[in-house]
Amino acid sequence: MAFSLTLPYPLQLTLNLVFFGFLVIYLFRHLDFSKSLSQIILAILVAGALGNILDRIRLGYVIDFISIGSFPIFNLADSFITVSIFLLMLFYDKIKRTN
């Protein structure tokens, strides 16, 4: 999964789907989607997660194709997920739902 860790295929797919599902439910409960930044962050996250999940379903593994020095190999979907989580942490106070 992350950084090419290997787990049995059914476990990888199940963990990916469960984690992604819980994260989306959490975001829908806690973010104000009338703000475009919330929508953009969710779109980037969903794009990255679906890219990786579709690779796992179609190929049984995620295609990693960018290698920089000794840093672990990654792909654009991984980058999308990382950027969306960073943006979420950075702007959470501005995009959280107020009760």
BABA-884571 format. One record per residue (C-alpha): residue in three letters; residue number from 1; x, y, z. Coordinates in pm, whole numbers. Layout:
BEGIN
+------+-----+--------+--------+--------+
| code | pos |   east |  north |     up |
+------+-----+--------+--------+--------+
|  ALA | NUM |      X |      Y |      Z |
...
+------+-----+--------+--------+--------+
***
This chain:
BEGIN
+------+-----+--------+--------+--------+
| code | pos |   east |  north |     up |
+------+-----+--------+--------+--------+
|  MET |   1 |      0 |      0 |      0 |
|  ALA |   2 |    195 |    304 |    117 |
|  PHE |   3 |    555 |    308 |     -6 |
|  SER |   4 |    510 |    -33 |   -173 |
|  LEU |   5 |    434 |   -227 |    146 |
|  THR |   6 |    303 |   -568 |     56 |
|  LEU |   7 |     -5 |   -729 |    207 |
|  PRO |   8 |   -226 |  -1004 |     66 |
|  TYR |   9 |   -432 |   -863 |   -223 |
|  PRO |  10 |   -780 |   -907 |    -66 |
|  LEU |  11 |   -661 |   -737 |    253 |
|  GLN |  12 |   -508 |   -447 |     59 |
|  LEU |  13 |   -824 |   -387 |   -138 |
|  THR |  14 |  -1047 |   -416 |    167 |
|  LEU |  15 |   -833 |   -181 |    376 |
|  ASN |  16 |   -818 |     73 |     94 |
|  LEU |  17 |  -1193 |     73 |     44 |
|  VAL |  18 |  -1276 |     82 |    416 |
|  PHE |  19 |  -1029 |    361 |    492 |
|  PHE |  20 |  -1142 |    563 |    190 |
|  GLY |  21 |  -1508 |    515 |    288 |
|  PHE |  22 |  -1451 |    629 |    646 |
|  LEU |  23 |  -1250 |    929 |    530 |
|  VAL |  24 |  -1518 |   1044 |    286 |
|  ILE |  25 |  -1792 |   1002 |    550 |
|  TYR |  26 |  -1582 |   1201 |    798 |
|  LEU |  27 |  -1524 |   1480 |    546 |
|  PHE |  28 |  -1891 |   1502 |    453 |
|  ARG |  29 |  -1985 |   1533 |    820 |
|  HIS |  30 |  -1720 |   1790 |    912 |
|  LEU |  31 |  -1657 |   2012 |    609 |
|  ASP |  32 |  -1867 |   2295 |    471 |
|  PHE |  33 |  -1916 |   2203 |    105 |
|  SER |  34 |  -2067 |   2541 |     20 |
|  LYS |  35 |  -1703 |   2656 |     13 |
|  SER |  36 |  -1526 |   2575 |   -311 |
|  LEU |  37 |  -1199 |   2492 |   -131 |
|  SER |  38 |  -1372 |   2200 |     42 |
|  GLN |  39 |  -1494 |   2074 |   -295 |
|  ILE |  40 |  -1149 |   2105 |   -452 |
|  ILE |  41 |   -979 |   1921 |   -166 |
|  LEU |  42 |  -1234 |   1639 |   -180 |
|  ALA |  43 |  -1202 |   1616 |   -560 |
|  ILE |  44 |   -821 |   1586 |   -539 |
|  LEU |  45 |   -849 |   1323 |   -265 |
|  VAL |  46 |  -1111 |   1120 |   -453 |
|  ALA |  47 |   -909 |   1136 |   -776 |
|  GLY |  48 |   -599 |   1002 |   -604 |
|  ALA |  49 |   -780 |    733 |   -408 |
|  LEU |  50 |   -980 |    613 |   -708 |
|  GLY |  51 |   -667 |    605 |   -922 |
|  ASN |  52 |   -496 |    374 |   -676 |
|  ILE |  53 |   -806 |    162 |   -611 |
|  LEU |  54 |   -872 |    116 |   -983 |
|  ASP |  55 |   -510 |      7 |  -1036 |
|  ARG |  56 |   -549 |   -248 |   -755 |
|  ILE |  57 |   -875 |   -383 |   -902 |
|  ARG |  58 |   -752 |   -386 |  -1262 |
|  LEU |  59 |   -391 |   -499 |  -1212 |
|  GLY |  60 |   -372 |   -627 |   -855 |
|  TYR |  61 |   -114 |   -360 |   -766 |
|  VAL |  62 |    -56 |     14 |   -805 |
|  ILE |  63 |    167 |    130 |  -1087 |
|  ASP |  64 |    449 |    337 |   -938 |
|  PHE |  65 |    647 |    531 |  -1193 |
|  ILE |  66 |    827 |    828 |  -1042 |
|  SER |  67 |   1159 |    767 |   -869 |
|  ILE |  68 |   1367 |   1053 |   -729 |
|  GLY |  69 |   1704 |    950 |   -584 |
|  SER |  70 |   1664 |    726 |   -282 |
|  PHE |  71 |   1308 |    846 |   -211 |
|  PRO |  72 |   1047 |    569 |   -248 |
|  ILE |  73 |    888 |    533 |   -589 |
|  PHE |  74 |    543 |    694 |   -614 |
|  ASN |  75 |    276 |    792 |   -864 |
|  LEU |  76 |     52 |   1090 |   -932 |
|  ALA |  77 |   -237 |    935 |   -739 |
|  ASP |  78 |    -14 |    919 |   -430 |
|  SER |  79 |     78 |   1283 |   -487 |
|  PHE |  80 |   -290 |   1383 |   -514 |
|  ILE |  81 |   -369 |   1211 |   -185 |
|  THR |  82 |    -71 |   1371 |    -11 |
|  VAL |  83 |   -152 |   1720 |   -143 |
|  SER |  84 |   -520 |   1691 |    -48 |
|  ILE |  85 |   -438 |   1581 |    308 |
|  PHE |  86 |   -184 |   1865 |    339 |
|  LEU |  87 |   -444 |   2118 |    213 |
|  LEU |  88 |   -704 |   1973 |    449 |
|  MET |  89 |   -472 |   2020 |    747 |
|  LEU |  90 |   -368 |   2366 |    632 |
|  PHE |  91 |   -718 |   2504 |    571 |
|  TYR |  92 |   -928 |   2293 |    809 |
|  ASP |  93 |  -1029 |   2590 |   1028 |
|  LYS |  94 |  -1154 |   2781 |    722 |
|  ILE |  95 |  -1354 |   2496 |    568 |
|  LYS |  96 |  -1492 |   2311 |    869 |
|  ARG |  97 |  -1865 |   2306 |    924 |
|  THR |  98 |  -1987 |   2539 |   1197 |
|  ASN |  99 |  -2266 |   2412 |   1419 |
+------+-----+--------+--------+--------+
***
